[in-house]
Each structure stands twice: as structure tokens, then as C-alpha cells.
């Protein structure tokens, strides 16, 4: 299970909702989201796939949608997530098989 899916589950989405949402996002099917979210998704997609292609116009669009501080948060967080993914991939670290962000399983009484 990927970390995005885990976080969506913790946010309260059931397995089917998580599957549908992640499939939509992966296809670039963003029309159901707010205009601001679409700006963030486009920026994130570009920063993740072709970071050297980010332009001043991309950053200005993000700032126009979110303001300077939230835009900086988005840029920092997406960059950090990409960094962590590349470190994990480089070290061939496996993803967790269970939702480590969810509630701990209840222990059975002896």
C-alpha cells in the first residue's frame, strides 16, 4: 500500500473510494476538483516528472491560487516527497504491507 493511499484511508475514505480517487489522480483526471487543486496537481505533476521544466509562470500560478506561504508549503512538501521516494527507490526499500498510519490493531487477551 502506498503512503498516499494510507493517508486517504486515515482521512476516512473506504477502500473503494481510495481506489477511485487514486485512479482519477493517476490518469490526470482532475476536472472534479477545484481550480486551485488543479493548479496544485499540474504543478506537482510537472515538478515530479520534469523538475527542470518548472518556470516562473508555474510558480506565479501557484502563488495566485494559494498565496506565497501556502505555495511555498506545496513546493517544499512535493520536493521533500520526491526526495524521499528517490531515496527509498535507490535503496530498494519496500512499501509497508499494512496501513502504518491507521489505528494499531487491538491485542487479543490471553
C-alpha positions as CSV (number, residue, x, y, z in Angstrom):
1,X,0.0,0.0,0.0
2,X,1.4,3.4,-0.9
3,X,1.6,6.3,1.5
4,X,-0.9,8.4,-0.4
5,X,-3.5,5.6,-0.1
6,X,-2.7,5.1,3.6
7,X,-3.2,8.8,4.3
8,X,-6.5,8.8,2.4
9,X,-7.7,5.8,4.4
10,X,-6.8,7.6,7.6
11,X,-8.7,10.6,6.4
12,X,-11.8,8.4,6.4
13,X,-12.1,7.1,2.8
14,X,-13.0,3.4,2.4
15,X,-11.0,1.1,0.1
16,X,-13.3,1.7,-2.9
17,X,-13.1,5.5,-2.5
18,X,-9.3,5.4,-2.2
19,X,-9.1,3.2,-5.3
20,X,-11.3,5.5,-7.4
21,X,-9.6,8.7,-6.2
22,X,-6.1,7.4,-6.8
23,X,-7.0,6.1,-10.2
24,X,-8.5,9.5,-11.2
25,X,-5.4,11.4,-9.9
26,X,-3.1,9.0,-11.7
27,X,-4.9,9.5,-15.0
28,X,-4.7,13.2,-14.7
29,X,-8.5,13.4,-14.4
30,X,-8.7,16.5,-12.2
31,X,-11.8,18.2,-13.5
32,X,-13.9,17.2,-10.4
33,X,-11.5,19.2,-8.2
34,X,-11.4,22.9,-7.5
35,X,-9.5,25.2,-9.9
36,X,-6.9,25.7,-7.1
37,X,-6.5,22.0,-6.6
38,X,-6.0,21.6,-10.4
39,X,-3.2,24.2,-10.3
40,X,-1.5,22.3,-7.5
41,X,-1.9,19.0,-9.3
42,X,-0.4,20.4,-12.5
43,X,2.5,21.9,-10.6
44,X,3.1,18.7,-8.7
45,X,2.9,16.6,-11.8
46,X,5.4,18.8,-13.6
47,X,7.8,19.1,-10.6
48,X,7.7,15.3,-10.1
49,X,8.2,14.3,-13.7
50,X,10.3,17.1,-15.2
51,X,11.6,19.3,-12.4
52,X,13.9,21.3,-14.7
53,X,10.9,22.4,-16.7
54,X,9.4,24.5,-13.8
55,X,9.1,28.1,-14.9
56,X,8.5,31.4,-13.2
57,X,5.0,31.3,-14.7
58,X,4.3,27.9,-12.9
59,X,5.3,29.4,-9.6
60,X,3.3,32.6,-10.1
61,X,0.2,30.5,-11.0
62,X,0.7,28.5,-7.7
63,X,1.1,31.8,-5.8
64,X,-2.0,33.2,-7.4
65,X,-4.0,30.2,-6.4
66,X,-2.7,29.7,-2.8
67,X,-0.7,32.8,-1.7
68,X,3.0,32.9,-1.1
69,X,3.2,30.9,2.1
70,X,0.9,28.1,1.0
71,X,2.6,27.9,-2.4
72,X,5.9,27.6,-0.6
73,X,4.5,24.8,1.5
74,X,3.4,23.0,-1.6
75,X,6.7,23.4,-3.3
76,X,8.6,22.2,-0.2
77,X,6.4,19.3,0.6
78,X,6.2,17.9,-3.0
79,X,10.0,18.3,-3.3
80,X,10.5,16.5,0.0
81,X,8.2,13.7,-1.0
82,X,10.0,13.3,-4.3
83,X,13.3,13.2,-2.5
84,X,12.1,10.5,0.0
85,X,10.7,8.5,-2.9
86,X,14.0,8.6,-4.8
87,X,16.0,7.6,-1.6
88,X,13.6,4.7,-1.0
89,X,13.8,3.6,-4.6
90,X,17.6,3.9,-4.7
91,X,17.8,1.7,-1.6
92,X,15.1,-0.6,-2.9
93,X,13.1,-0.2,0.3
94,X,9.7,-2.0,0.1
95,X,6.4,-0.2,0.9
96,X,4.7,-1.3,4.1
97,X,2.0,-4.0,3.5
98,X,-0.3,-2.5,6.1
99,X,-1.5,1.0,6.9
100,X,1.1,2.2,9.4
101,X,-0.8,5.5,9.8
102,X,-4.0,3.7,10.9
103,X,-5.0,2.7,14.3
104,X,-3.0,0.0,15.9
105,X,-4.6,-3.5,15.8
106,X,-6.3,-4.5,19.0
107,X,-4.4,-7.1,21.0
108,X,-6.1,-10.2,21.9
109,X,-6.4,-11.0,25.6
110,X,-4.7,-14.2,26.7
